Amino acid sequence: MVYFVLVLGFILLTSQNIVKKKYQQISTSGVCFFSAIVAFCAMIVFASINRNWSFDVRFLLPIIAFAISYACATVGFLVSIRYGSLANSSLVLAYSLLIPTFYGIFFLHEPVSVKLIIGLVLIAVSLWLSNSQGAGGKITWKWVVFILIGFFGNGMCSTIQRQSILTYGEENIRLLMACALSISSVLMLISSFVMREKEIISVTLKKGWYLAVICGVVNACSNLVFIYLNGRLPASVMFPVLSGGNLITVFLYSLLFLKESFSKKQYVGFFLGVAAVVILNL
């Protein structure tokens, strides 16, 4: 069952990227408003499946921390695309899963084996080679600022979620997620008005609302996968495997369905990713 859920996690992560890419074909603006709808729809999913509504004041800290991290991860990444290369932004965001990986090793005292070290090195090299497309575009200070916001936001989301499960148990995590996503939705809605997305809101509602709904539901499902796996796999294994698996599914989708061509470096990166996932699961 764990391996089945892992594969499902790869597919869900890839599906989110496909939906976001589809939205960007409709509009390159309105990212905060689009993200607010995504977070709201994800919140609805968690609220609908939650059965325990007993709120503890101790939940406030992880709820607020996750809400801020989620908003930073979503908006930081999407805005970074405006000021830099999509390939570079995707690469940096992929490396953010090393944050919960090292958190598991240094703070949760998860065992470090030779195969784990080999797997991590292969994942790191694989991600770099797979995103190697020649010129990556000019690096600007705005890109650096926003991609760092996305990097730490994305990494902290996974770290906070894992620690919350260990501290409060799976029976409370759905309530925490529903509350955090509702706050995050409000934060991104406020950001939408601050960034003057007023003109594009009507376009998002008319042409992109269904994509936001789909993305929100898929996002909620991927988080449910993370919640399930968090109690069954060490972070030092789970997050590298998810990162490598996402790389594999994106590569196969691009090759088989989008008919994209890849360089020799990218093919090497793909096969290193496959090898890393196999080694980490031995």
N, C-alpha and C positions, 0 to 999 in steps of 0.2 A: 504493500500500500504506500509506503514512504516513497519508493521509486516512481510509482504511478503519479503521486502528488508532485514530485519533483518535475517530471515531464510536463504536467499540467501547469506548473509554475513557469517553465520556459515559454510555453505557448501563450500564457496570459501576459507575460512581460512583453513579448513580441507583438501581441495584439494591440497593446497600448500604444506602442511606437507607430504601428500601422495607422491607427485611428488619428493620432496626433499629426502624422504626416499628411493624412487626408484633409484634416482641418486647415493645415498650413497651405494647401493647394487652393482652398477657398479664400483664406485671408491670413496675412502675416501679422495682423494686428489683433487687438482684443484678447491677448493671452491671459490677462488677469480675470476678465469676465468669463472667458471660456473655462479657466481653471476653477473659478468659483462654482460654476455649474457642476463641474466634475466632482469637486469635493462634496457639494450638497447631495448629489445622487449617490455617492459612496456612503455618505452618512445615512441616507434613507435605507440602504441595504442593511447596514449594521443595526440600525434602530429596529428594523422589521424582524430581525432574527434574534434580537436580544430578549432574554427572558428574566434577567435579574436586574431590577432597577433600584437596588439598594445602594445609595450613594454614600461614599466615605470621603470625608474632607481630605484624606491623604491622596485621593485620586487627582486633586487639583494640579499638583506640580507636574506629573507626567502628561496630563491632558493639555496644559498650556504649552509645555515643552514640545510635545508632538505637533500641536497645531501650528506653532511658529516654524518648526522644522519642515513640516509638510508644505507650508506656504512658500518658504524660502527655496525648497527643492524644486517645486513646480515653476514658480515665477522666475527664479534665478536661471534655470536652464533655458526656458523659452525666451527670455529676454537676451541671454547671452548669444543666441543664434542671430539676433539682429546685428551684433557687433563683431561677430567672428565666424569661423568655420563650424558647420554642423558636425563634421567629422571630429574636429578637435574637442568640441563641447561634449559629444557623445563619449569620447575616450575618457575625458576627465571625470564625467559622471559615472562611468563604469568602474573606475578605480575607487569611487567613494565607498563601495562595498567592502573595501579593506578596513574601513573604520570599525564596523561591528565585528569583523574578523579578528582584528588585533585586540578589540575590547574583550572578546571571548578568551583570548590567550592570556592577556595581562591582568584582567580584572576578575574573570570568572575561573581563571586557572585551568583552562582546558588543556589537555595534553598536546604536546608538540612532537610530531613524529617526522621521520625522514620523508615519508610519502606526502605529508602535509606541506613541508618546505618545497619539495619538488613540484607539487601541484600549484602552489602559490606562485612560484617563479614562472612556471609554464603559462599560467593564467595571465600574469603581468605582461610577459613577452607576446602572448597570443593577442591580447587586446591591442597592444601597440602596433603589431604587424597588420592586424585586420583593419585598423583605421589608417594605415599608411597609404595615402593617395597622392603622393607627390606634394605639391605646394598646398599648405593648409590654410592659406590666407594670412593676412597681416594680423599680428597680435597687438591689440589695443588695450589701454588701461581699463576701458569700460568693460571689455570682454573679460578681462582678468577678474574684475570686481564681481561681476554677476555670476561667472562660472564658479568662483570660490563660494559664493552664497549658495549656489545649487549643490556644489560638492559637499559642503558641510551639512546642509539641510538634508540631503538624501541619505548621507551616512548616519546622521543622528536619528532620523526617522526609524531606521532599522534597529539601531542600538537602544533607543528608548522603548520601542515595542518589545524587544527581547527582554530587557530588564523588567518591564512592567509585568510580563507574563510570569517571570520567575518570582517576582515580589507579590503580586496580587492574584495570580492563577488565571487559567484560561476562562474560568466562569465569569470574571469581571472585565476581561479585555474588550469584549464587544461593546460594553457600556462606555469604557474609556475611549474607544475608537469613535463611537457615535458622537460623543461630546467634543472630542478633539477636532473631528472633521467639520462639525457645525461651526466651531470657532474659526477654523481655517477658512471656511467658505466666506464668513463675514469679513475676515482680514483681507482676502483677495478681492472681495467686492469693493471694499474701501479703497484698496490699491488701484482698482479699475478706474474709479473716479479721480483719484489723485493723479494718475497717469493720463487723464483726459481721454478715456476710451469711449466717451459718450457717443461719438459719431458712429462707431463701429458696432455698438451693442445691438442695433437693429439688424445688422448683417449677420451677426452671430446667432441671434434668435431665429431669423428666417432660414438661413442656410446651414448653420452649424449646430443647432440645438440637439439634433438626434445624435451627432457625433459626440457631443459632450456627455449625453446620457449614457451612450454605449461605453465611453471611456470611463465614466464614473462607476458603472456596474462592474466592468472588467477590473478596474483599480481595486474595488472592494473585494472582488473574488481573489485577486492576487494577494491582498493583505490577509485574507482568510487562509490562503495556502501558507503564507509566512507564519501565521499563528500556529497552524497545525504542525509545521516542520520545526518550529522553535522548541517545542517540547520533546522532540524526538531526534534531533540532530544537533551536534555542537556547532556554535556559530562559526568556528574556524573552518568547518567543512561546508556547512549549508550555504553561506554567502558566496564563497568562491565557485561552488558547483552551480548555483543559480546564475552567477555572472557568466560563467563559461557556457552553460546551457542556453542562456539568452543569446550569446554570440553565435552559437551553432544554429539555432532556429532562425535568427535574423538572416544569417548567411544563406541558409537553404531556401528561405522564402524569397530573398532577393535573386537567387540564382534560378530557381524553378518557376517562380510566378512573375517576377519583374524582368526576367531575362537580362539581368545586369552582368557585365563582364568584370572580372577581377584580375589583379596583378598576381605575379608569382608570390610576392610577399604576403598578400592577403590569403592565398591558398595555404601557404605555410602556417600562417596565423590560425586559420580555421582548423587544420589538423593538429596543431599544438593544443588548441582549445579542447578538441575531442580527447586527446591524450590526457590532458589535465583532469577532465571530468571523470575519465575511467580510473585514473590513479587515485583520485580523492575518494572514490567509492569502493576501492579494493578492501 
